Amino acid sequence: MNINKATRSAIKTAAAFIAAAFAVCYLSLFAIPATKVNADVGQPDIPVPALSDVHCASYCVYDKTTGYIVISMNPDDRIYPASMTKIMTCLLSLELLDTSLKLEVSPSALEGLDADSSLMGILEGEKVKVSELLYGLMLPSGNDAANVLGEGCIDAFFEKYPAGGTAVNADGVNAQYLIDTMHDTKDHILSSRKLEAFALLMNLRADTLGCKGTHFVNACGLPDDNHYTTAYDLTLIMAAASEIDDFNTLISAPSHVFVGTNRHKSDAWSYVKNSNYLLYDPWLASKTANGTDSHLSAVIGGKTGTTSQAGKGLTIYTVCENGHELMISICGIPQDYYFYTTMYLASVTAYGNLACWEADPVTRVYGTTGDYRWVNAPQSEQPVFDPLINPGDEPKGYDLVTQTPSPTPAPAEDVPEEEVETGDNLELFIKHNPVVAGVIGGLMLLITVLNIVLWIRINRIKHSAVRRAKKIQTKKN
């Protein structure tokens, strides 16, 4: 079978040309960038659910400034508070204990804390500063920290307000109240019944604050049929605690690194984060479900609580643009809806702040931090100053004269919603470079046709050569 040299050379040249053309066309699809990159890493606006779509046992928005409930659902229904109990534990600890004092972890403080307990991670015999225990109480929601603080409070209570003395605490009692109520001696209470005594102080303070549906039996919130409260009562307790500056510092802290102790030798032996996710993204509560500005000014912080019996709940402290301080509690979110907890809280927060604003529409706190985006947003949308504004504080370096705190939105125009571009790089390239894509497509089509023609031509040459070879062979024979 002989194919002349000119034919073979033409075939090789054509094949090389086709291969090179294919390579150029293929690589050009990726070498030429699309005019738009679909890589938005920011968070789109997410509408909060309407109040009717919030699945929970109860909620209450209490205006501490006026003393009235703003909005609520079943605010007086009995619920299990879980770790929201620790708001009261923190309140009493800040009143009774010096934050620089060190407390030793006793065996009794760690009793009954099973594997399901949320823990700070302290050990028996460990000597820990009260300030560290308070962070361990409020951020990782340590039941161990709660018990150590509770026991420390009873020691301090007997020392500060001894039986038979004239000194009394904010509830008007001294240690004689515990002795009489528990029908026990001071020594036995201090040796064996400190946490029971602390629960009595918790209940006494709840009564003083006007709580009508609350009864505590422990310092940490572990399940018990006799350990209960209401959404309204939780807001009253939060309102009282918010009067303490150190409490506000604790609940607003996004994270904490624990220092070394006699049992944990190295600093940073544990790192914890705040479980109140609305603290990181207050912008979620900046608008109601229909897009109305909520006039939320600041989310100061709060405390979460979760057990299988209680469901999930949160109690938080916020500030409205009119300067009113709102305590917001949402309780009993069922397990099937845990994923929506932050959005439910954002909904109640938005509608509560809006109702408060509508009752008193006067700007007193400049800067609406609810409109700012923190964690889940591009850098360009981050706040330009510290958004943690307490009533009466002026943000330094911020122009209060020219700044419009809450600009009135312009009437909505009938502008079609921008479509989100989807697809891979090839689709985006064709969409944004139609001319170049057309030329490349035409070249590829031409090359395909030439390939087919060349393949047919080569086969014909091969068949012709075979026939000639057979004829020559026949003649020879």
C-alpha positions as CSV (number, residue, x, y, z in Angstrom):
1,M,0.0,0.0,0.0
2,N,1.7,3.2,-1.2
3,I,0.5,6.7,-0.6
4,N,2.6,9.3,-2.3
5,K,4.7,11.6,-0.2
6,A,2.8,14.8,-1.1
7,T,-0.5,13.3,0.1
8,R,1.1,12.1,3.4
9,S,2.6,15.5,4.0
10,A,-0.7,17.3,3.3
11,I,-2.5,14.9,5.8
12,K,0.1,15.5,8.5
13,T,-0.1,19.3,8.0
14,A,-3.9,19.3,8.1
15,A,-3.9,17.2,11.2
16,A,-1.4,19.4,13.0
17,F,-3.4,22.5,12.0
18,I,-6.7,21.0,13.3
19,A,-5.1,19.9,16.6
20,A,-3.6,23.4,17.1
21,A,-6.9,25.1,16.3
22,F,-8.8,22.9,18.8
23,A,-6.2,23.7,21.5
24,V,-6.4,27.4,20.9
25,C,-10.2,27.5,20.9
26,Y,-10.4,25.4,24.0
27,L,-7.9,27.4,26.0
28,S,-9.4,30.7,24.9
29,L,-12.6,29.9,26.7
30,F,-10.6,30.0,30.0
31,A,-7.9,32.4,29.2
32,I,-10.3,35.3,28.3
33,P,-12.0,36.3,31.5
34,A,-15.7,36.9,31.7
35,T,-16.8,40.6,32.3
36,K,-18.5,39.7,35.5
37,V,-17.4,37.3,38.3
38,N,-20.3,35.6,40.2
39,A,-18.5,35.3,43.5
40,D,-20.4,37.4,46.0
41,V,-19.3,36.3,49.4
42,G,-21.6,38.8,51.3
43,Q,-24.9,38.0,52.9
44,P,-28.1,39.1,51.1
45,D,-30.9,40.8,52.9
46,I,-32.9,38.1,54.6
47,P,-36.5,39.0,55.7
48,V,-37.4,38.0,59.2
49,P,-40.5,35.9,59.7
50,A,-43.7,37.5,60.6
51,L,-44.7,37.2,64.3
52,S,-47.4,34.7,63.3
53,D,-44.7,32.5,61.8
54,V,-42.5,32.4,65.0
55,H,-42.8,29.0,66.6
56,C,-42.3,29.3,70.3
57,A,-44.2,28.8,73.6
58,S,-44.1,32.5,74.5
59,Y,-42.3,35.8,74.0
60,C,-42.3,39.2,75.7
61,V,-40.8,42.6,74.9
62,Y,-40.6,44.7,78.1
63,D,-39.8,48.4,78.0
64,K,-37.6,49.0,81.0
65,T,-37.8,52.8,80.4
66,T,-41.6,53.0,80.7
67,G,-42.2,49.8,82.7
68,Y,-44.8,48.4,80.2
69,I,-44.9,45.4,78.0
70,V,-44.6,46.5,74.3
71,I,-45.7,43.2,72.6
72,S,-46.1,39.7,73.9
73,M,-47.5,36.2,73.4
74,N,-48.3,34.1,76.5
75,P,-46.0,36.2,78.6
76,D,-47.2,34.7,81.9
77,D,-47.2,31.1,80.8
78,R,-44.9,28.8,82.8
79,I,-41.8,27.7,80.9
80,Y,-38.5,26.1,81.8
81,P,-35.7,28.6,81.6
82,A,-32.8,26.3,81.2
83,S,-29.6,28.3,81.2
84,M,-31.4,31.6,81.1
85,T,-31.5,30.9,84.9
86,K,-27.9,32.1,84.9
87,I,-29.0,35.7,84.4
88,M,-30.2,35.7,88.0
89,T,-27.0,33.8,89.1
90,C,-24.9,36.4,87.5
91,L,-26.9,39.3,89.0
92,L,-26.5,38.0,92.6
93,S,-22.8,37.1,92.0
94,L,-22.0,40.6,90.9
95,E,-23.7,42.0,94.0
96,L,-22.1,39.7,96.5
97,L,-18.7,38.8,95.2
98,D,-15.5,40.8,94.4
99,T,-14.6,40.0,90.8
100,S,-10.9,39.8,91.7
101,L,-11.6,37.2,94.4
102,K,-10.5,33.6,93.8
103,L,-12.9,30.8,94.6
104,E,-11.9,27.1,95.0
105,V,-13.9,24.5,93.1
106,S,-15.4,22.1,95.6
107,P,-16.5,18.5,95.0
108,S,-20.1,19.5,95.7
109,A,-20.0,22.1,92.9
110,L,-19.3,19.4,90.3
111,E,-21.8,16.8,91.6
112,G,-24.7,15.9,89.3
113,L,-23.2,17.5,86.2
114,D,-23.5,14.8,83.7
115,A,-22.0,14.6,80.2
116,D,-25.0,16.6,78.8
117,S,-24.2,19.6,80.9
118,S,-22.7,22.7,79.3
119,L,-19.4,23.3,81.2
120,M,-16.7,25.9,81.6
121,G,-14.3,23.0,82.2
122,I,-12.9,23.8,85.7
123,L,-11.6,21.0,87.9
124,E,-11.9,20.1,91.6
125,G,-9.5,22.1,93.7
126,E,-9.0,24.7,91.0
127,K,-8.7,28.3,92.2
128,V,-10.4,30.6,89.8
129,K,-11.1,34.3,89.8
130,V,-14.7,35.4,90.0
131,S,-14.3,37.4,86.8
132,E,-13.3,34.2,85.0
133,L,-16.1,32.3,86.5
134,L,-18.6,34.9,85.3
135,Y,-17.3,34.6,81.7
136,G,-17.5,30.8,82.1
137,L,-21.1,31.3,83.3
138,M,-22.4,33.5,80.6
139,L,-20.5,32.5,77.4
140,P,-20.1,28.7,77.4
141,S,-23.0,28.6,79.9
142,G,-21.0,26.5,82.4
143,N,-23.1,24.7,85.0
144,D,-19.9,24.1,86.9
145,A,-19.2,27.9,87.0
146,A,-22.8,28.5,88.2
147,N,-22.4,26.1,91.1
148,V,-19.1,27.5,92.2
149,L,-20.4,31.1,92.1
150,G,-23.6,30.0,94.0
151,E,-21.5,28.5,96.7
152,G,-19.3,31.5,96.9
153,C,-22.3,33.8,97.1
154,I,-23.5,32.0,100.2
155,D,-20.1,32.3,101.9
156,A,-20.1,36.0,101.1
157,F,-23.8,36.5,102.2
158,F,-23.1,35.0,105.7
159,E,-20.0,37.2,106.0
160,K,-21.6,40.5,104.7
161,Y,-25.1,40.1,106.3
162,P,-24.6,37.9,109.5
163,A,-27.5,36.7,111.5
164,G,-28.4,39.0,114.3
165,G,-26.7,42.0,112.6
166,T,-28.3,45.1,111.3
167,A,-26.9,44.9,107.7
168,V,-29.4,43.6,105.1
169,N,-29.1,43.0,101.4
170,A,-31.3,44.5,98.6
171,D,-34.1,42.2,99.6
172,G,-34.1,43.4,103.2
173,V,-32.8,40.2,104.8
174,N,-29.6,38.8,106.3
175,A,-28.3,35.3,107.1
176,Q,-31.0,34.8,109.7
177,Y,-33.5,34.5,106.8
178,L,-31.7,31.4,105.5
179,I,-31.4,29.9,108.9
180,D,-35.1,30.3,109.7
181,T,-36.3,29.3,106.3
182,M,-34.1,26.2,106.0
183,H,-34.6,25.3,109.7
184,D,-30.9,24.6,110.0
185,T,-27.7,25.9,111.5
186,K,-25.2,28.2,109.9
187,D,-22.5,25.6,110.1
188,H,-24.5,22.9,108.4
189,I,-25.8,25.2,105.7
190,L,-22.2,26.2,104.9
191,S,-20.9,22.7,104.9
192,S,-23.7,20.9,103.0
193,R,-26.5,23.1,101.7
194,K,-25.0,26.1,100.0
195,L,-26.7,25.6,96.7
196,E,-30.1,25.1,98.3
197,A,-29.5,28.4,100.2
198,F,-28.5,30.1,97.0
199,A,-31.8,29.1,95.3
200,L,-33.6,30.7,98.2
201,L,-31.8,34.0,97.5
202,M,-32.7,33.6,93.9
203,N,-36.4,33.2,94.6
204,L,-36.3,36.1,97.1
205,R,-34.8,38.4,94.5
206,A,-37.4,37.3,92.0
207,D,-40.2,38.2,94.4
208,T,-38.5,41.6,95.0
209,L,-38.5,42.3,91.3
210,G,-42.2,41.5,90.9
211,C,-41.9,38.1,89.3
212,K,-45.1,36.2,89.8
213,G,-44.5,33.0,88.0
214,T,-40.9,32.1,89.0
215,H,-39.4,29.4,91.2
216,F,-35.7,28.3,91.1
217,V,-34.2,25.2,92.6
218,N,-30.7,25.5,91.3
219,A,-28.1,28.0,90.1
220,C,-27.6,26.7,86.6
221,G,-31.0,25.7,85.0
222,L,-30.8,21.9,85.0
223,P,-34.2,20.4,84.4
224,D,-36.5,20.1,87.4
225,D,-40.3,20.2,87.6
226,N,-40.1,22.9,90.3
227,H,-37.6,25.1,88.4
228,Y,-39.6,27.4,86.2
229,T,-40.4,31.0,85.2
230,T,-42.2,33.0,82.5
231,A,-41.1,35.1,79.5
232,Y,-42.2,38.3,81.3
233,D,-40.4,37.4,84.6
234,L,-37.2,36.8,82.6
235,T,-37.4,40.3,81.1
236,L,-37.8,41.7,84.6
237,I,-34.7,39.9,85.8
238,M,-32.7,41.0,82.8
239,A,-33.8,44.6,83.4
240,A,-32.5,44.5,86.9
241,A,-29.2,42.9,85.8
242,S,-28.7,45.5,83.1
243,E,-28.3,48.1,85.8
244,I,-24.9,46.6,86.5
245,D,-22.1,47.7,84.1
246,D,-20.1,44.5,84.5
247,F,-23.2,42.5,83.5
248,N,-23.5,44.4,80.3
249,T,-19.8,43.9,79.6
250,L,-20.2,40.1,80.1
251,I,-23.3,39.7,77.8
252,S,-21.8,41.9,75.1
253,A,-18.5,40.0,74.9
254,P,-18.2,38.1,71.7
255,S,-15.5,35.8,73.1
256,H,-13.2,35.2,76.0
257,V,-9.8,33.5,76.6
258,F,-9.3,32.0,80.0
259,V,-6.1,32.7,82.0
260,G,-4.1,29.9,83.6
261,T,-4.8,28.6,87.1
262,N,-3.3,26.2,89.6
263,R,-4.9,23.3,87.6
264,H,-4.8,24.7,84.1
265,K,-1.2,25.9,84.0
266,S,-1.2,27.7,80.7
267,D,-3.1,30.8,79.6
268,A,-5.6,30.3,76.9
269,W,-6.4,26.8,78.2
270,S,-9.9,27.5,76.8
271,Y,-11.4,29.8,74.3
272,V,-15.2,30.4,74.3
273,K,-17.6,32.4,72.1
274,N,-21.0,34.0,72.8
275,S,-23.9,31.9,71.7
276,N,-26.2,34.8,71.1
277,Y,-25.8,35.1,67.3
278,L,-27.9,38.2,67.0
279,L,-25.0,40.0,68.8
280,Y,-22.8,39.4,65.8
281,D,-25.5,40.3,63.2
282,P,-27.9,42.9,64.6
283,W,-28.8,43.9,61.1
284,L,-31.0,40.8,60.9
285,A,-33.5,42.7,63.2
286,S,-33.2,46.0,61.3
287,K,-36.5,45.5,59.4
288,T,-39.7,43.6,59.9
289,A,-41.0,41.0,57.5
290,N,-42.6,43.6,55.2
291,G,-39.4,45.7,55.1
292,T,-40.4,48.4,57.6
293,D,-37.4,49.9,59.5
294,S,-37.5,48.6,63.1
295,H,-35.5,51.5,64.6
296,L,-33.3,49.1,66.5
297,S,-30.3,51.0,67.7
298,A,-28.2,48.5,69.5
299,V,-28.1,44.8,70.6
300,I,-26.2,45.0,73.9
301,G,-26.2,41.2,74.6
302,G,-28.1,38.4,76.2
303,K,-28.2,34.8,77.4
304,T,-29.3,31.7,75.7
305,G,-30.8,28.5,77.2
306,T,-31.4,25.1,75.8
307,T,-32.5,21.7,77.2
308,S,-34.6,19.0,75.6
309,Q,-37.4,19.8,78.1
310,A,-37.3,23.6,77.8
311,G,-36.5,23.8,74.1
312,K,-34.4,26.8,73.1
313,G,-34.8,30.3,74.4
314,L,-33.0,33.7,74.6
315,T,-33.3,36.8,76.7
316,I,-31.6,39.9,75.4
317,Y,-31.1,43.6,76.1
318,T,-31.6,46.1,73.2
319,V,-31.9,49.8,72.7
320,C,-34.4,51.5,70.5
321,E,-33.6,54.6,68.5
322,N,-35.8,56.6,70.9
323,G,-33.5,55.7,73.7
324,H,-35.9,53.2,75.4
325,E,-34.2,50.1,76.7
326,L,-36.0,46.9,75.7
327,M,-35.7,43.5,77.4
328,I,-36.7,40.7,75.0
329,S,-37.4,37.1,75.9
330,I,-38.4,34.3,73.6
331,C,-39.0,30.9,75.2
332,G,-39.8,27.3,74.3
333,I,-38.7,27.1,70.6
334,P,-39.3,23.4,69.7
335,Q,-36.4,21.2,68.7
336,D,-37.6,21.0,65.1
337,Y,-37.2,24.8,64.8
338,Y,-33.8,25.2,66.5
339,F,-32.3,26.1,63.2
340,Y,-34.5,29.3,63.0
341,T,-33.8,30.5,66.6
342,T,-31.8,33.6,65.6
343,M,-34.4,34.5,62.9
344,Y,-37.2,34.1,65.4
345,L,-35.4,36.3,67.9
346,A,-34.7,38.8,65.2
347,S,-38.4,38.9,64.3
348,V,-39.6,39.6,67.9
349,T,-36.8,42.1,68.3
350,A,-37.7,44.0,65.1
351,Y,-41.4,44.1,65.8
352,G,-40.8,45.0,69.5
353,N,-38.5,47.9,68.6
354,L,-40.9,49.1,65.9
355,A,-43.8,49.2,68.4
356,C,-41.7,51.0,70.9
357,W,-40.7,53.6,68.3
358,E,-44.2,54.2,67.1
359,A,-45.3,54.9,70.6
360,D,-42.5,57.5,71.0
361,P,-41.1,58.5,67.6
362,V,-38.3,60.8,68.8
363,T,-34.6,60.1,67.9
364,R,-32.5,60.2,71.1
365,V,-29.8,57.6,70.2
366,Y,-27.9,58.6,67.1
367,G,-26.9,55.9,64.7
368,T,-29.1,52.9,64.0
369,T,-26.8,49.9,64.5
370,G,-29.4,47.5,63.4
371,D,-28.8,48.7,59.9
372,Y,-25.1,47.8,60.0
373,R,-23.8,44.4,58.9
374,W,-21.1,42.7,60.9
375,V,-20.0,39.2,60.4
376,N,-21.9,38.0,57.3
377,A,-21.3,41.0,55.1
378,P,-18.7,42.6,52.8
379,Q,-16.2,45.0,54.3
380,S,-17.8,48.0,52.7
381,E,-21.0,47.4,54.8
382,Q,-19.2,47.2,58.1
383,P,-20.0,49.9,60.7
384,V,-17.9,53.0,60.7
385,F,-17.8,53.4,64.5
386,D,-18.4,51.2,67.5
387,P,-22.1,50.3,67.4
388,L,-22.4,49.4,71.0
389,I,-24.1,52.6,72.1
390,N,-25.5,52.8,75.6
391,P,-28.1,55.5,76.3
392,G,-26.4,58.8,77.2
393,D,-23.1,57.9,75.5
394,E,-22.0,59.9,72.5
395,P,-20.0,58.0,69.8
396,K,-16.7,59.8,69.7
397,G,-15.5,61.1,66.3
398,Y,-19.0,60.8,64.8
399,D,-20.7,63.8,63.3
400,L,-24.0,64.0,65.1
401,V,-25.1,67.1,63.3
402,T,-24.8,66.1,59.6
403,Q,-25.6,62.5,60.2
404,T,-29.2,61.4,59.6
405,P,-29.9,58.7,62.2
406,S,-32.7,57.1,60.3
407,P,-33.2,58.4,56.8
408,T,-36.7,58.1,55.5
409,P,-36.7,55.6,52.6
410,A,-37.7,56.9,49.2
411,P,-40.9,55.6,47.7
412,A,-40.3,52.2,46.1
413,E,-40.0,52.2,42.4
414,D,-41.3,49.5,40.2
415,V,-37.8,48.3,39.3
416,P,-37.6,44.6,38.3
417,E,-35.6,42.7,40.8
418,E,-32.1,42.0,39.6
419,E,-31.7,38.4,38.6
420,V,-28.9,36.5,40.2
421,E,-26.6,35.1,37.6
422,T,-25.9,31.4,37.9
423,G,-23.9,29.0,35.8
424,D,-20.4,27.9,35.2
425,N,-17.5,29.9,33.6
426,L,-18.4,28.8,30.1
427,E,-22.0,30.0,30.4
428,L,-21.0,33.3,31.8
429,F,-18.3,33.8,29.1
430,I,-20.8,33.2,26.3
431,K,-23.3,35.5,28.0
432,H,-20.9,38.4,28.4
433,N,-18.8,37.9,25.3
434,P,-21.3,36.9,22.5
435,V,-19.1,38.1,19.6
436,V,-15.9,36.3,20.7
437,A,-18.0,33.2,21.6
438,G,-19.6,33.3,18.1
439,V,-16.3,33.5,16.3
440,I,-14.8,30.7,18.4
441,G,-18.0,28.6,17.9
442,G,-17.8,29.2,14.1
443,L,-14.2,28.2,14.0
444,M,-14.9,25.0,15.9
445,L,-17.8,24.2,13.6
446,L,-15.5,24.8,10.5
447,I,-12.8,22.6,12.0
448,T,-15.3,19.9,12.7
449,V,-16.5,20.0,9.0
450,L,-12.9,20.0,7.8
451,N,-12.2,17.0,10.1
452,I,-15.1,15.1,8.5
453,V,-14.1,16.0,5.0
454,L,-10.5,15.0,5.7
455,W,-11.5,11.8,7.3
456,I,-13.6,10.9,4.2
457,R,-10.7,11.9,1.9
458,I,-8.2,9.8,3.8
459,N,-10.5,6.7,3.7
460,R,-11.0,7.1,0.0
461,I,-7.2,7.3,-0.6
462,K,-6.7,4.2,1.6
463,H,-9.4,2.2,-0.3
464,S,-8.0,3.3,-3.6
465,A,-4.5,2.2,-2.6
466,V,-5.8,-1.1,-1.5
467,R,-7.6,-1.7,-4.8
468,R,-4.5,-0.8,-6.8
469,A,-2.4,-3.1,-4.7
470,K,-4.9,-6.0,-5.3
471,K,-4.8,-5.4,-9.1
472,I,-1.0,-5.4,-9.2
473,Q,-0.9,-8.6,-7.1
474,T,-3.5,-10.2,-9.5
475,K,-1.3,-9.3,-12.5
476,K,1.7,-10.8,-10.9
477,N,-0.1,-14.0,-10.3
